[in-house]
């Protein structure tokens, strides 16, 4: 079974840190924050195997760029696959209530 490398970019790391901080310090639930961050990291690690089995984003422009997503609770984890290096790049980790299309367009420099 081919194993892919995982690379989490700075924006995605910041998204994850922000999510943990929000849950811990705004919602005042540090154990839920820890469980959420841990769960997201575990979900990301599962991408080592068969990352292309996950759905492409529903937005046609993002799908054309190969943006895929997986879920953990109320979070969407967006990633792209580089088949030439067998690497999965996690690009954003966003709450489902956030306008992910706008954030991803900004990430890729797409002007609407």
Secondary structure, DSSP 8 states (H G I E B T S, - for coil): ----EEEE-HHHHHHHHHHHHIIIIIS--HHHHHHHHHHHHHHHHGGGS-GGGS-B-SSHHHHHTT-EEEEETTEEEEEEEETTTTEEEEEEEEETTS-HHHHHHHHHT---
